Amino acid sequence: MHAEVPTLTTSEYDVIVVGGGPAGSTAARRAALMGLRVMLIDKSEFPRYKPCAGAIRNAVTSLLDFDVTGVLHRKISGFTMFSPSGQRIDCVPEDRSMPGYTVMRDEFDHLLLKKAREAGAEVREGCKVTRVLDDATGVTVYTQDDMALRADYLVGADGINGVVARSLGLYDGWHGDSAGVAIEVEARVGEKTVRDICGDPTGYDADVFFLYFGDVPHGYTWCFPKRDVLSLGAWCRQDRAKGLRTAYNGWYQRFCEEYGIEPQVLSESAARFPVKVADKIVQGRTVLVGDAAGLVDAFTGEGIPHAVQSGIIAAEAVAEAVETSDPRRLTTYADRCKRVIMKELAVAESMAKLFYRSSKNMETLSNFFYEDEYARFLIAAAVGGLMSQKEVKRKMTLRMLRTRPRAAVSLYL
Ligand SMILES: Cc1cc2nc3c(=O)[nH]c(=O)nc-3n(C[C@H](O)[C@H](O)[C@H](O)COP(=O)(O)OP(=O)(O)OC[C@H]3O[C@@H](n4cnc5c(N)ncnc54)[C@H](O)[C@@H]3O)c2cc1C
């Protein structure tokens, strides 16, 4: 069937971006702003639903070059974690240096897509890409409605199940421990109830999110506050996710009983996200960004900051390749991603391995956070992106070795 679709020989675009999530929209906008001819294609019509807790750290708003105030739901001053034994630990830095926000992904992603269009990118919604080709002279993108579009470069921003990576043999299906699986319910409870449940414990005009450890073996259950909705979810590394649904149902019931709520369920969905960086993120004239490249924090499950940042770096690398007519310039994308994003993700992966190794480790580390204010600050800084993961890991290790050497050693036994 594909053979009947003509392969065009002249490039209509400098770059085609497949996928209009945060990674793709950012790449498309930045490339268009640099004067490139950009086509962005997404299979969905926007605004489209995306299962997500919707927490964005401050860094995301600083990376974006436009105002996102209109789509922010709640200001976040920190988080509260619960250890496997149920101990409550409030991680809210006193100096309020960790503000983040929550968003609804349909609104947030729609804004980013509009900003890509506004910058000059041609945007095609409701158009599924079925396969791509990358050859010596350019790339061809085939769509479900039998179009064949030609460009000099390609950005694969089509998420964990991306067709770009699969078509080009860069995709192994994210098997085993390389992905997380999540369940999310959007539960409407009303604005006041959201504040009653999630309001900052010190009375500051902000909210916190909740992370519960121990219900699932490698991951957590969560409550994230939106304007009048709670995102109630659970994620677990997929190779350990056998009891995820049962664990989630039990936790959901307990949560609703504890707070005396009977939420109106707006949506319920399951989705995967990568927790390992893809082996190869550049090939020929193609780069992979965001989830398609596996750029998600394995400790927190956070991917939006890395999606946006990789989109920016990809646009710069493509612009350089266009300017010099040299596809080899795309390797600067991989180099910069390694430096700016992947080093951090590697630390997050090692922290995840240690923390989620056993219920005992989760309890030991939770206890450490409970008893030590500085450790609480450090974990809040890691989750809020206030300090690099590398720095947090170093300081945390030193602190624990100095103040609780036996507990520190027990983490490895
Ligand atoms: C339940 C859950 C909760 C999460 N919570 C958070 C959180 O609170 N904070 C955080 O930072 N991260 C969170 N993440 C991770 C975050 O959602 C992702 O890292 C982020 O969406 C990655 O952005 P992206 O642009 O790479 O991909 P996506 O947002 O997945 O966008 C990919 C786009 O590609 C399009 N597409 C796919 N295939 C095709 C095709 N064949 N043709 C055309 N278009 C196609 C899709 O329609 C989609 O719009 C969560 C993930 C899950 C699953």
The ligand as an ORCA input file, in Angstrom:
! r2SCAN-3c Opt
* xyz 0 1
  C       0.056      9.475     33.983
  C       1.269     10.335     33.692
  C       1.555     11.389     34.557
  C       2.629     12.244     34.272
  N       2.837     13.325     35.099
  C       3.826     14.189     34.811
  C       4.005     15.376     35.589
  O       3.252     15.654     36.521
  N       5.008     16.227     35.266
  C       5.866     15.961     34.221
  O       6.781     16.759     33.985
  N       5.706     14.859     33.447
  C       4.704     13.980     33.708
  N       4.521     12.878     32.899
  C       5.414     12.687     31.742
  C       4.981     13.644     30.622
  O       3.600     13.495     30.359
  C       5.769     13.371     29.329
  O       7.129     13.273     29.648
  C       5.556     14.487     28.302
  O       4.224     14.522     27.883
  C       6.475     14.291     27.109
  O       6.146     15.211     26.106
  P       6.362     14.839     24.558
  O       6.031     16.054     23.795
  O       7.658     14.196     24.378
  O       5.299     13.688     24.260
  P       3.726     13.678     24.340
  O       3.248     14.700     25.284
  O       3.361     12.260     24.574
  O       3.252     14.118     22.896
  C       3.383     13.262     21.796
  C       2.428     13.737     20.719
  O       2.663     12.964     19.541
  C       1.444     12.693     18.918
  N       1.607     11.482     18.124
  C       1.903     10.239     18.564
  N       1.977      9.385     17.539
  C       1.722     10.087     16.412
  C       1.642      9.745     15.038
  N       1.827      8.503     14.611
  N       1.354     10.724     14.155
  C       1.157     12.000     14.576
  N       1.201     12.368     15.876
  C       1.492     11.433     16.776
  C       0.464     12.525     20.080
  O      -0.875     12.769     19.680
  C       0.966     13.558     21.071
  O       0.288     14.784     20.954
  C       3.459     12.006     33.155
  C       3.170     10.913     32.304
  C       2.092     10.086     32.570
  C       1.779      8.952     31.625
*
